[in-house]
Amino acid sequence: MIELIFEFGSEIILVRISGKKVEFGSTSFGAKLADISGLRFDKAGVIKEFPDLKDNEEWRFEAIKRFKEKIKSLNNESEVSDYIINELKGCGYKPKFKQRAGFRREVLNV
C-alpha cells in the first residue's frame, strides 16, 4: 500500500493505492475515501485530456472507464503512484508526501 498526500489551495488531498485499487480523500469531505467514481470532474479538464469526449453525453463515465483501464495497465503500485503524481501535478496539486506501508513518509520535492 502507498499513500500520497497533496496540497490543493487550503485542502489536503489523500490518495491511497492498494494494488490496483485507488481511493481519494479530501479534508473538505472529512477525509472520507472514495474511488474515482465518487469524485467531481471538470468537463474542461476531461476534454483537455480526452478531446474526443467533447460532444459525448456520457463523457464522465467514459473518463472514469479510461482512468481505470490506465491503472490496470500499470505493473505495480509504484508505477500507479508515479502516474497519479504526474497527472495531479499538472492540474495544480502540490505533491507533499509519499508513504509506503510500514515505512516513514518521504518528502516529495517534485
Biopython code that builds the backbone (N, CA, C, O; Angstrom):
import numpy as np
from Bio.PDB.StructureBuilder import StructureBuilder

atoms = [
    (1, "MET", "N", (0.841, -1.179, 0.000)),
    (1, "MET", "CA", (0.000, 0.000, 0.000)),
    (1, "MET", "C", (0.885, 1.241, 0.000)),
    (1, "MET", "O", (1.892, 1.308, 0.705)),
    (2, "ILE", "N", (0.488, 2.215, -0.802)),
    (2, "ILE", "CA", (1.183, 3.503, -0.879)),
    (2, "ILE", "C", (0.157, 4.603, -0.652)),
    (2, "ILE", "O", (-0.943, 4.559, -1.202)),
    (3, "GLU", "N", (0.523, 5.587, 0.160)),
    (3, "GLU", "CA", (-0.328, 6.752, 0.373)),
    (3, "GLU", "C", (0.410, 7.995, -0.104)),
    (3, "GLU", "O", (1.598, 8.172, 0.162)),
    (4, "LEU", "N", (-0.311, 8.842, -0.807)),
    (4, "LEU", "CA", (0.228, 10.104, -1.294)),
    (4, "LEU", "C", (-0.564, 11.241, -0.672)),
    (4, "LEU", "O", (-1.779, 11.142, -0.499)),
    (5, "ILE", "N", (0.127, 12.314, -0.339)),
    (5, "ILE", "CA", (-0.539, 13.489, 0.215)),
    (5, "ILE", "C", (-0.185, 14.691, -0.660)),
    (5, "ILE", "O", (0.983, 14.944, -0.957)),
    (6, "PHE", "N", (-1.223, 15.423, -1.062)),
    (6, "PHE", "CA", (-1.085, 16.601, -1.903)),
    (6, "PHE", "C", (-1.706, 17.797, -1.203)),
    (6, "PHE", "O", (-2.568, 17.643, -0.338)),
    (7, "GLU", "N", (-1.261, 18.993, -1.583)),
    (7, "GLU", "CA", (-1.912, 20.236, -1.192)),
    (7, "GLU", "C", (-2.592, 20.800, -2.425)),
    (7, "GLU", "O", (-2.025, 20.785, -3.517)),
    (8, "PHE", "N", (-3.802, 21.295, -2.249)),
    (8, "PHE", "CA", (-4.503, 21.996, -3.320)),
    (8, "PHE", "C", (-5.214, 23.169, -2.674)),
    (8, "PHE", "O", (-6.290, 23.020, -2.095)),
    (9, "GLY", "N", (-4.599, 24.337, -2.781)),
    (9, "GLY", "CA", (-5.104, 25.504, -2.060)),
    (9, "GLY", "C", (-4.970, 25.249, -0.571)),
    (9, "GLY", "O", (-3.877, 24.959, -0.085)),
    (10, "SER", "N", (-6.078, 25.355, 0.162)),
    (10, "SER", "CA", (-6.046, 25.104, 1.602)),
    (10, "SER", "C", (-6.448, 23.672, 1.942)),
    (10, "SER", "O", (-6.508, 23.309, 3.116)),
    (11, "GLU", "N", (-6.721, 22.859, 0.928)),
    (11, "GLU", "CA", (-7.134, 21.473, 1.155)),
    (11, "GLU", "C", (-5.948, 20.524, 1.154)),
    (11, "GLU", "O", (-4.935, 20.765, 0.498)),
    (12, "ILE", "N", (-6.095, 19.453, 1.895)),
    (12, "ILE", "CA", (-5.146, 18.352, 1.877)),
    (12, "ILE", "C", (-5.849, 17.182, 1.196)),
    (12, "ILE", "O", (-6.962, 16.813, 1.573)),
    (13, "ILE", "N", (-5.200, 16.603, 0.197)),
    (13, "ILE", "CA", (-5.765, 15.507, -0.576)),
    (13, "ILE", "C", (-4.966, 14.243, -0.275)),
    (13, "ILE", "O", (-3.736, 14.255, -0.328)),
    (14, "LEU", "N", (-5.655, 13.165, 0.037)),
    (14, "LEU", "CA", (-5.029, 11.877, 0.313)),
    (14, "LEU", "C", (-5.383, 10.919, -0.813)),
    (14, "LEU", "O", (-6.543, 10.818, -1.212)),
    (15, "VAL", "N", (-4.377, 10.217, -1.323)),
    (15, "VAL", "CA", (-4.584, 9.184, -2.329)),
    (15, "VAL", "C", (-3.999, 7.898, -1.764)),
    (15, "VAL", "O", (-2.822, 7.851, -1.404)),
    (16, "ARG", "N", (-4.817, 6.859, -1.686)),
    (16, "ARG", "CA", (-4.371, 5.569, -1.173)),
    (16, "ARG", "C", (-4.406, 4.557, -2.317)),
    (16, "ARG", "O", (-5.431, 4.368, -2.971)),
    (17, "ILE", "N", (-3.262, 3.912, -2.541)),
    (17, "ILE", "CA", (-3.118, 2.928, -3.611)),
    (17, "ILE", "C", (-2.848, 1.582, -2.962)),
    (17, "ILE", "O", (-1.862, 1.405, -2.247)),
    (18, "SER", "N", (-3.737, 0.644, -3.222)),
    (18, "SER", "CA", (-3.586, -0.710, -2.691)),
    (18, "SER", "C", (-3.788, -1.681, -3.849)),
    (18, "SER", "O", (-4.916, -2.004, -4.219)),
    (19, "GLY", "N", (-2.684, -2.135, -4.406)),
    (19, "GLY", "CA", (-2.761, -2.971, -5.599)),
    (19, "GLY", "C", (-3.264, -2.131, -6.754)),
    (19, "GLY", "O", (-2.666, -1.107, -7.086)),
    (20, "LYS", "N", (-4.362, -2.555, -7.371)),
    (20, "LYS", "CA", (-4.962, -1.805, -8.472)),
    (20, "LYS", "C", (-6.123, -0.918, -7.996)),
    (20, "LYS", "O", (-6.792, -0.273, -8.803)),
    (21, "LYS", "N", (-6.348, -0.897, -6.693)),
    (21, "LYS", "CA", (-7.426, -0.087, -6.119)),
    (21, "LYS", "C", (-6.860, 1.273, -5.702)),
    (21, "LYS", "O", (-5.888, 1.353, -4.951)),
    (22, "VAL", "N", (-7.489, 2.339, -6.204)),
    (22, "VAL", "CA", (-7.052, 3.699, -5.898)),
    (22, "VAL", "C", (-8.229, 4.432, -5.268)),
    (22, "VAL", "O", (-9.325, 4.461, -5.828)),
    (23, "GLU", "N", (-7.991, 5.030, -4.087)),
    (23, "GLU", "CA", (-9.025, 5.789, -3.390)),
    (23, "GLU", "C", (-8.517, 7.206, -3.140)),
    (23, "GLU", "O", (-7.325, 7.429, -2.927)),
    (24, "PHE", "N", (-9.449, 8.157, -3.172)),
    (24, "PHE", "CA", (-9.128, 9.562, -2.991)),
    (24, "PHE", "C", (-9.921, 10.119, -1.809)),
    (24, "PHE", "O", (-11.069, 9.735, -1.585)),
    (25, "GLY", "N", (-9.298, 11.024, -1.060)),
    (25, "GLY", "CA", (-9.977, 11.688, 0.043)),
    (25, "GLY", "C", (-9.513, 13.125, 0.138)),
    (25, "GLY", "O", (-8.434, 13.472, -0.342)),
    (26, "SER", "N", (-10.334, 13.964, 0.762)),
    (26, "SER", "CA", (-10.016, 15.379, 0.894)),
    (26, "SER", "C", (-10.474, 15.871, 2.251)),
    (26, "SER", "O", (-11.459, 15.379, 2.802)),
    (27, "THR", "N", (-9.754, 16.846, 2.788)),
    (27, "THR", "CA", (-10.159, 17.416, 4.077)),
    (27, "THR", "C", (-11.494, 18.124, 3.964)),
    (27, "THR", "O", (-12.198, 18.273, 4.962)),
    (28, "SER", "N", (-11.855, 18.561, 2.772)),
    (28, "SER", "CA", (-13.147, 19.233, 2.622)),
    (28, "SER", "C", (-14.312, 18.248, 2.731)),
    (28, "SER", "O", (-15.448, 18.661, 2.965)),
    (29, "PHE", "N", (-14.046, 16.963, 2.564)),
    (29, "PHE", "CA", (-15.078, 15.941, 2.706)),
    (29, "PHE", "C", (-14.887, 15.126, 3.978)),
    (29, "PHE", "O", (-15.445, 14.036, 4.101)),
    (30, "GLY", "N", (-14.114, 15.636, 4.918)),
    (30, "GLY", "CA", (-13.869, 14.920, 6.155)),
    (30, "GLY", "C", (-12.890, 13.780, 5.986)),
    (30, "GLY", "O", (-12.861, 12.862, 6.806)),
    (31, "ALA", "N", (-12.088, 13.824, 4.937)),
    (31, "ALA", "CA", (-11.062, 12.828, 4.631)),
    (31, "ALA", "C", (-11.650, 11.440, 4.394)),
    (31, "ALA", "O", (-10.938, 10.442, 4.509)),
    (32, "LYS", "N", (-12.927, 11.361, 4.067)),
    (32, "LYS", "CA", (-13.536, 10.087, 3.715)),
    (32, "LYS", "C", (-13.023, 9.672, 2.343)),
    (32, "LYS", "O", (-12.995, 10.481, 1.416)),
    (33, "LEU", "N", (-12.621, 8.418, 2.215)),
    (33, "LEU", "CA", (-12.057, 7.934, 0.960)),
    (33, "LEU", "C", (-13.133, 7.401, 0.032)),
    (33, "LEU", "O", (-14.101, 6.783, 0.474)),
    (34, "ALA", "N", (-12.954, 7.644, -1.257)),
    (34, "ALA", "CA", (-13.877, 7.148, -2.283)),
    (34, "ALA", "C", (-13.057, 6.777, -3.505)),
    (34, "ALA", "O", (-11.966, 7.307, -3.714)),
    (35, "ASP", "N", (-13.584, 5.865, -4.310)),
    (35, "ASP", "CA", (-12.877, 5.573, -5.549)),
    (35, "ASP", "C", (-13.150, 6.702, -6.543)),
    (35, "ASP", "O", (-13.890, 7.636, -6.236)),
    (36, "ILE", "N", (-12.570, 6.616, -7.702)),
    (36, "ILE", "CA", (-12.672, 7.719, -8.661)),
    (36, "ILE", "C", (-14.112, 7.993, -9.077)),
    (36, "ILE", "O", (-14.428, 9.112, -9.481)),
    (37, "SER", "N", (-14.981, 7.009, -8.990)),
    (37, "SER", "CA", (-16.385, 7.198, -9.370)),
    (37, "SER", "C", (-17.081, 8.225, -8.483)),
    (37, "SER", "O", (-18.067, 8.833, -8.900)),
    (38, "GLY", "N", (-16.580, 8.425, -7.261)),
    (38, "GLY", "CA", (-17.206, 9.353, -6.331)),
    (38, "GLY", "C", (-16.675, 10.770, -6.419)),
    (38, "GLY", "O", (-17.113, 11.641, -5.668)),
    (39, "LEU", "N", (-15.738, 11.016, -7.326)),
    (39, "LEU", "CA", (-15.131, 12.338, -7.423)),
    (39, "LEU", "C", (-15.876, 13.235, -8.399)),
    (39, "LEU", "O", (-16.553, 12.763, -9.312)),
    (40, "ARG", "N", (-15.736, 14.534, -8.188)),
    (40, "ARG", "CA", (-16.282, 15.513, -9.122)),
    (40, "ARG", "C", (-15.288, 15.676, -10.267)),
    (40, "ARG", "O", (-14.075, 15.609, -10.071)),
    (41, "PHE", "N", (-15.821, 15.891, -11.456)),
    (41, "PHE", "CA", (-14.975, 16.080, -12.618)),
    (41, "PHE", "C", (-15.273, 17.418, -13.260)),
    (41, "PHE", "O", (-16.418, 17.869, -13.296)),
    (42, "ASP", "N", (-14.233, 18.041, -13.761)),
    (42, "ASP", "CA", (-14.359, 19.273, -14.515)),
    (42, "ASP", "C", (-14.378, 18.899, -15.990)),
    (42, "ASP", "O", (-13.414, 18.325, -16.495)),
    (43, "LYS", "N", (-15.460, 19.218, -16.682)),
    (43, "LYS", "CA", (-15.592, 18.815, -18.080)),
    (43, "LYS", "C", (-14.461, 19.385, -18.930)),
    (43, "LYS", "O", (-13.951, 18.699, -19.816)),
    (44, "ALA", "N", (-14.065, 20.621, -18.675)),
    (44, "ALA", "CA", (-12.981, 21.226, -19.455)),
    (44, "ALA", "C", (-11.673, 20.443, -19.275)),
    (44, "ALA", "O", (-10.924, 20.253, -20.234)),
    (45, "GLY", "N", (-11.403, 19.993, -18.052)),
    (45, "GLY", "CA", (-10.201, 19.206, -17.794)),
    (45, "GLY", "C", (-10.243, 17.854, -18.473)),
    (45, "GLY", "O", (-9.235, 17.383, -19.000)),
    (46, "VAL", "N", (-11.423, 17.223, -18.462)),
    (46, "VAL", "CA", (-11.576, 15.929, -19.128)),
    (46, "VAL", "C", (-11.397, 16.094, -20.632)),
    (46, "VAL", "O", (-10.738, 15.272, -21.269)),
    (47, "ILE", "N", (-11.974, 17.143, -21.204)),
    (47, "ILE", "CA", (-11.850, 17.371, -22.647)),
    (47, "ILE", "C", (-10.406, 17.676, -23.033)),
    (47, "ILE", "O", (-9.953, 17.300, -24.114)),
    (48, "LYS", "N", (-9.688, 18.357, -22.148)),
    (48, "LYS", "CA", (-8.273, 18.636, -22.404)),
    (48, "LYS", "C", (-7.484, 17.327, -22.500)),
    (48, "LYS", "O", (-6.598, 17.192, -23.344)),
    (49, "GLU", "N", (-7.807, 16.380, -21.644)),
    (49, "GLU", "CA", (-7.128, 15.077, -21.638)),
    (49, "GLU", "C", (-7.650, 14.173, -22.762)),
    (49, "GLU", "O", (-6.876, 13.469, -23.410)),
    (50, "PHE", "N", (-8.955, 14.199, -22.983)),
    (50, "PHE", "CA", (-9.589, 13.334, -23.987)),
    (50, "PHE", "C", (-10.465, 14.186, -24.913)),
    (50, "PHE", "O", (-11.675, 14.265, -24.703)),
    (51, "PRO", "N", (-9.884, 14.818, -25.925)),
    (51, "PRO", "CA", (-10.649, 15.711, -26.804)),
    (51, "PRO", "C", (-11.830, 15.033, -27.504)),
    (51, "PRO", "O", (-12.803, 15.701, -27.854)),
    (52, "ASP", "N", (-11.755, 13.733, -27.709)),
    (52, "ASP", "CA", (-12.834, 13.025, -28.396)),
    (52, "ASP", "C", (-14.120, 12.950, -27.571)),
    (52, "ASP", "O", (-15.163, 12.569, -28.102)),
    (53, "LEU", "N", (-14.068, 13.302, -26.294)),
    (53, "LEU", "CA", (-15.257, 13.248, -25.438)),
    (53, "LEU", "C", (-16.042, 14.565, -25.422)),
    (53, "LEU", "O", (-17.021, 14.694, -24.687)),
    (54, "LYS", "N", (-15.620, 15.529, -26.222)),
    (54, "LYS", "CA", (-16.236, 16.860, -26.205)),
    (54, "LYS", "C", (-17.749, 16.812, -26.419)),
    (54, "LYS", "O", (-18.493, 17.466, -25.687)),
    (55, "ASP", "N", (-18.201, 16.070, -27.383)),
    (55, "ASP", "CA", (-19.629, 16.024, -27.702)),
    (55, "ASP", "C", (-20.313, 14.780, -27.162)),
    (55, "ASP", "O", (-21.472, 14.523, -27.491)),
    (56, "ASN", "N", (-19.632, 14.017, -26.354)),
    (56, "ASN", "CA", (-20.180, 12.789, -25.798)),
    (56, "ASN", "C", (-20.982, 13.115, -24.533)),
    (56, "ASN", "O", (-20.452, 13.707, -23.593)),
    (57, "GLU", "N", (-22.247, 12.731, -24.514)),
    (57, "GLU", "CA", (-23.081, 12.998, -23.340)),
    (57, "GLU", "C", (-22.654, 12.161, -22.128)),
    (57, "GLU", "O", (-22.928, 12.529, -20.986)),
    (58, "GLU", "N", (-21.999, 11.062, -22.380)),
    (58, "GLU", "CA", (-21.528, 10.177, -21.306)),
    (58, "GLU", "C", (-20.048, 10.423, -21.018)),
    (58, "GLU", "O", (-19.335, 9.479, -20.677)),
    (59, "TRP", "N", (-19.569, 11.650, -21.143)),
    (59, "TRP", "CA", (-18.156, 11.972, -21.007)),
    (59, "TRP", "C", (-17.590, 11.582, -19.649)),
    (59, "TRP", "O", (-16.462, 11.095, -19.571)),
    (60, "ARG", "N", (-18.341, 11.785, -18.593)),
    (60, "ARG", "CA", (-17.861, 11.482, -17.240)),
    (60, "ARG", "C", (-17.610, 9.991, -17.067)),
    (60, "ARG", "O", (-16.562, 9.593, -16.559)),
    (61, "PHE", "N", (-18.563, 9.163, -17.486)),
    (61, "PHE", "CA", (-18.425, 7.716, -17.335)),
    (61, "PHE", "C", (-17.297, 7.166, -18.203)),
    (61, "PHE", "O", (-16.590, 6.242, -17.802)),
    (62, "GLU", "N", (-17.135, 7.736, -19.383)),
    (62, "GLU", "CA", (-16.053, 7.303, -20.273)),
    (62, "GLU", "C", (-14.688, 7.682, -19.691)),
    (62, "GLU", "O", (-13.738, 6.906, -19.793)),
    (63, "ALA", "N", (-14.582, 8.871, -19.078)),
    (63, "ALA", "CA", (-13.324, 9.304, -18.453)),
    (63, "ALA", "C", (-12.964, 8.387, -17.285)),
    (63, "ALA", "O", (-11.799, 8.027, -17.118)),
    (64, "ILE", "N", (-13.954, 8.009, -16.480)),
    (64, "ILE", "CA", (-13.716, 7.087, -15.362)),
    (64, "ILE", "C", (-13.241, 5.744, -15.888)),
    (64, "ILE", "O", (-12.295, 5.157, -15.361)),
    (65, "LYS", "N", (-13.899, 5.266, -16.923)),
    (65, "LYS", "CA", (-13.526, 3.975, -17.526)),
    (65, "LYS", "C", (-12.080, 4.012, -18.032)),
    (65, "LYS", "O", (-11.320, 3.068, -17.818)),
    (66, "ARG", "N", (-11.711, 5.093, -18.695)),
    (66, "ARG", "CA", (-10.336, 5.212, -19.226)),
    (66, "ARG", "C", (-9.309, 5.294, -18.113)),
    (66, "ARG", "O", (-8.225, 4.721, -18.230)),
    (67, "PHE", "N", (-9.632, 6.000, -17.029)),
    (67, "PHE", "CA", (-8.715, 6.074, -15.896)),
    (67, "PHE", "C", (-8.497, 4.678, -15.301)),
    (67, "PHE", "O", (-7.362, 4.282, -15.033)),
    (68, "LYS", "N", (-9.575, 3.948, -15.099)),
    (68, "LYS", "CA", (-9.464, 2.606, -14.523)),
    (68, "LYS", "C", (-8.675, 1.672, -15.431)),
    (68, "LYS", "O", (-7.898, 0.849, -14.947)),
    (69, "GLU", "N", (-8.867, 1.792, -16.745)),
    (69, "GLU", "CA", (-8.095, 0.974, -17.691)),
    (69, "GLU", "C", (-6.614, 1.314, -17.620)),
    (69, "GLU", "O", (-5.766, 0.423, -17.685)),
    (70, "LYS", "N", (-6.297, 2.603, -17.486)),
    (70, "LYS", "CA", (-4.898, 3.027, -17.374)),
    (70, "LYS", "C", (-4.256, 2.444, -16.119)),
    (70, "LYS", "O", (-3.124, 1.962, -16.162)),
    (71, "ILE", "N", (-4.985, 2.490, -14.998)),
    (71, "ILE", "CA", (-4.464, 1.936, -13.740)),
    (71, "ILE", "C", (-4.207, 0.436, -13.888)),
    (71, "ILE", "O", (-3.176, -0.062, -13.435)),
    (72, "LYS", "N", (-5.129, -0.283, -14.515)),
    (72, "LYS", "CA", (-4.962, -1.726, -14.718)),
    (72, "LYS", "C", (-3.769, -2.046, -15.601)),
    (72, "LYS", "O", (-3.158, -3.105, -15.453)),
    (73, "SER", "N", (-3.427, -1.147, -16.519)),
    (73, "SER", "CA", (-2.321, -1.410, -17.439)),
    (73, "SER", "C", (-0.953, -1.217, -16.784)),
    (73, "SER", "O", (0.054, -1.694, -17.309)),
    (74, "LEU", "N", (-0.905, -0.525, -15.647)),
    (74, "LEU", "CA", (0.369, -0.300, -14.963)),
    (74, "LEU", "C", (0.754, -1.540, -14.158)),
    (74, "LEU", "O", (-0.112, -2.277, -13.687)),
    (75, "ASN", "N", (2.057, -1.765, -14.005)),
    (75, "ASN", "CA", (2.556, -3.026, -13.445)),
    (75, "ASN", "C", (2.486, -3.147, -11.933)),
    (75, "ASN", "O", (2.251, -4.239, -11.414)),
    (76, "ASN", "N", (2.684, -2.044, -11.215)),
    (76, "ASN", "CA", (2.735, -2.138, -9.751)),
    (76, "ASN", "C", (2.301, -0.822, -9.109)),
    (76, "ASN", "O", (2.043, 0.166, -9.796)),
    (77, "GLU", "N", (2.227, -0.829, -7.791)),
    (77, "GLU", "CA", (1.778, 0.351, -7.040)),
    (77, "GLU", "C", (2.687, 1.547, -7.259)),
    (77, "GLU", "O", (2.220, 2.686, -7.293)),
    (78, "SER", "N", (3.981, 1.297, -7.409)),
    (78, "SER", "CA", (4.926, 2.387, -7.613)),
    (78, "SER", "C", (4.662, 3.103, -8.944)),
    (78, "SER", "O", (4.723, 4.331, -9.004)),
    (79, "GLU", "N", (4.374, 2.356, -9.998)),
    (79, "GLU", "CA", (4.048, 2.964, -11.283)),
    (79, "GLU", "C", (2.729, 3.744, -11.201)),
    (79, "GLU", "O", (2.593, 4.815, -11.791)),
    (80, "VAL", "N", (1.766, 3.192, -10.464)),
    (80, "VAL", "CA", (0.481, 3.879, -10.287)),
    (80, "VAL", "C", (0.702, 5.195, -9.551)),
    (80, "VAL", "O", (0.145, 6.221, -9.941)),
    (81, "SER", "N", (1.508, 5.179, -8.488)),
    (81, "SER", "CA", (1.755, 6.407, -7.728)),
    (81, "SER", "C", (2.480, 7.444, -8.582)),
    (81, "SER", "O", (2.159, 8.630, -8.508)),
    (82, "ASP", "N", (3.448, 7.021, -9.388)),
    (82, "ASP", "CA", (4.153, 7.961, -10.270)),
    (82, "ASP", "C", (3.187, 8.580, -11.283)),
    (82, "ASP", "O", (3.254, 9.777, -11.562)),
    (83, "TYR", "N", (2.296, 7.760, -11.826)),
    (83, "TYR", "CA", (1.296, 8.249, -12.793)),
    (83, "TYR", "C", (0.380, 9.290, -12.145)),
    (83, "TYR", "O", (0.121, 10.343, -12.727)),
    (84, "ILE", "N", (-0.103, 8.993, -10.948)),
    (84, "ILE", "CA", (-1.016, 9.914, -10.259)),
    (84, "ILE", "C", (-0.308, 11.210, -9.880)),
    (84, "ILE", "O", (-0.885, 12.289, -10.012)),
    (85, "ILE", "N", (0.926, 11.119, -9.415)),
    (85, "ILE", "CA", (1.693, 12.324, -9.074)),
    (85, "ILE", "C", (1.831, 13.214, -10.303)),
    (85, "ILE", "O", (1.595, 14.420, -10.227)),
    (86, "ASN", "N", (2.211, 12.628, -11.434)),
    (86, "ASN", "CA", (2.394, 13.419, -12.659)),
    (86, "ASN", "C", (1.086, 14.028, -13.146)),
    (86, "ASN", "O", (1.066, 15.177, -13.587)),
    (87, "GLU", "N", (-0.008, 13.271, -13.071)),
    (87, "GLU", "CA", (-1.300, 13.776, -13.537)),
    (87, "GLU", "C", (-1.808, 14.908, -12.644)),
    (87, "GLU", "O", (-2.242, 15.942, -13.151)),
    (88, "LEU", "N", (-1.761, 14.729, -11.331)),
    (88, "LEU", "CA", (-2.290, 15.749, -10.424)),
    (88, "LEU", "C", (-1.394, 16.985, -10.375)),
    (88, "LEU", "O", (-1.879, 18.106, -10.223)),
    (89, "LYS", "N", (-0.094, 16.772, -10.506)),
    (89, "LYS", "CA", (0.834, 17.906, -10.511)),
    (89, "LYS", "C", (0.508, 18.849, -11.667)),
    (89, "LYS", "O", (0.594, 20.068, -11.518)),
    (90, "GLY", "N", (0.139, 18.296, -12.802)),
    (90, "GLY", "CA", (-0.229, 19.101, -13.952)),
    (90, "GLY", "C", (-1.533, 19.858, -13.776)),
    (90, "GLY", "O", (-1.829, 20.775, -14.543)),
    (91, "CYS", "N", (-2.316, 19.481, -12.772)),
    (91, "CYS", "CA", (-3.607, 20.145, -12.505)),
    (91, "CYS", "C", (-3.516, 21.117, -11.331)),
    (91, "CYS", "O", (-4.541, 21.602, -10.853)),
    (92, "GLY", "N", (-2.299, 21.408, -10.860)),
    (92, "GLY", "CA", (-2.132, 22.387, -9.797)),
    (92, "GLY", "C", (-2.014, 21.814, -8.394)),
    (92, "GLY", "O", (-1.915, 22.572, -7.429)),
    (93, "TYR", "N", (-2.023, 20.490, -8.262)),
    (93, "TYR", "CA", (-1.857, 19.859, -6.952)),
    (93, "TYR", "C", (-0.366, 19.799, -6.640)),
    (93, "TYR", "O", (0.448, 19.502, -7.515)),
    (94, "LYS", "N", (-0.012, 20.086, -5.380)),
    (94, "LYS", "CA", (1.392, 20.056, -4.971)),
    (94, "LYS", "C", (1.665, 18.774, -4.198)),
    (94, "LYS", "O", (1.142, 18.601, -3.097)),
    (95, "PRO", "N", (2.475, 17.865, -4.750)),
    (95, "PRO", "CA", (2.805, 16.632, -4.034)),
    (95, "PRO", "C", (3.649, 16.953, -2.800)),
    (95, "PRO", "O", (4.646, 17.668, -2.895)),
    (96, "LYS", "N", (3.251, 16.428, -1.650)),
    (96, "LYS", "CA", (3.965, 16.710, -0.410)),
    (96, "LYS", "C", (4.673, 15.478, 0.155)),
    (96, "LYS", "O", (5.863, 15.526, 0.463)),
    (97, "PHE", "N", (3.926, 14.363, 0.290)),
    (97, "PHE", "CA", (4.493, 13.173, 0.924)),
    (97, "PHE", "C", (4.095, 11.907, 0.187)),
    (97, "PHE", "O", (3.062, 11.840, -0.479)),
    (98, "LYS", "N", (4.955, 10.902, 0.330)),
    (98, "LYS", "CA", (4.677, 9.563, -0.177)),
    (98, "LYS", "C", (5.068, 8.589, 0.925)),
    (98, "LYS", "O", (6.163, 8.685, 1.480)),
    (99, "GLN", "N", (4.189, 7.662, 1.240)),
    (99, "GLN", "CA", (4.475, 6.707, 2.300)),
    (99, "GLN", "C", (4.121, 5.308, 1.833)),
    (99, "GLN", "O", (2.985, 5.026, 1.452)),
    (100, "ARG", "N", (5.120, 4.439, 1.871)),
    (100, "ARG", "CA", (4.875, 3.032, 1.584)),
    (100, "ARG", "C", (4.523, 2.364, 2.902)),
    (100, "ARG", "O", (5.044, 2.739, 3.952)),
    (101, "ALA", "N", (3.650, 1.389, 2.849)),
    (101, "ALA", "CA", (3.140, 0.730, 4.067)),
    (101, "ALA", "C", (4.276, 0.326, 4.999)),
    (101, "ALA", "O", (5.189, -0.403, 4.611)),
    (102, "GLY", "N", (4.204, 0.806, 6.219)),
    (102, "GLY", "CA", (5.176, 0.424, 7.236)),
    (102, "GLY", "C", (6.454, 1.225, 7.246)),
    (102, "GLY", "O", (7.296, 1.008, 8.117)),
    (103, "PHE", "N", (6.634, 2.132, 6.326)),
    (103, "PHE", "CA", (7.856, 2.918, 6.258)),
    (103, "PHE", "C", (7.565, 4.377, 6.579)),
    (103, "PHE", "O", (6.410, 4.802, 6.593)),
    (104, "ARG", "N", (8.619, 5.133, 6.834)),
    (104, "ARG", "CA", (8.474, 6.563, 7.091)),
    (104, "ARG", "C", (8.028, 7.273, 5.831)),
    (104, "ARG", "O", (8.273, 6.821, 4.713)),
    (105, "ARG", "N", (7.364, 8.401, 6.043)),
    (105, "ARG", "CA", (6.989, 9.240, 4.908)),
    (105, "ARG", "C", (8.225, 9.813, 4.269)),
    (105, "ARG", "O", (9.184, 10.167, 4.955)),
    (106, "GLU", "N", (8.206, 9.907, 2.946)),
    (106, "GLU", "CA", (9.285, 10.621, 2.280)),
    (106, "GLU", "C", (8.704, 11.902, 1.699)),
    (106, "GLU", "O", (7.597, 11.911, 1.161)),
    (107, "VAL", "N", (9.459, 12.971, 1.814)),
    (107, "VAL", "CA", (9.028, 14.268, 1.322)),
    (107, "VAL", "C", (9.230, 14.281, -0.180)),
    (107, "VAL", "O", (10.293, 13.907, -0.676)),
    (108, "LEU", "N", (8.200, 14.715, -0.909)),
    (108, "LEU", "CA", (8.299, 14.797, -2.360)),
    (108, "LEU", "C", (8.660, 16.219, -2.753)),
    (108, "LEU", "O", (7.882, 17.144, -2.521)),
    (109, "ASN", "N", (9.802, 16.396, -3.329)),
    (109, "ASN", "CA", (10.221, 17.698, -3.835)),
    (109, "ASN", "C", (10.139, 17.670, -5.348)),
    (109, "ASN", "O", (11.143, 17.777, -6.053)),
    (110, "VAL", "N", (8.924, 17.524, -5.820)),
    (110, "VAL", "CA", (8.700, 17.367, -7.261)),
    (110, "VAL", "C", (8.329, 18.689, -7.866)),
    (110, "VAL", "O", (8.098, 18.772, -9.072)),
]
sb = StructureBuilder()
sb.init_structure("model")
sb.init_model(0)
sb.init_chain("A")
sb.init_seg("    ")
for serial, (resi, resn, name, xyz) in enumerate(atoms, 1):
    if name == "N":
        sb.init_residue(resn, " ", resi, " ")
    sb.init_atom(name, np.array(xyz, "f"), 0.0, 1.0, " ", f" {name:<3s}", serial, name[0])
structure = sb.get_structure()
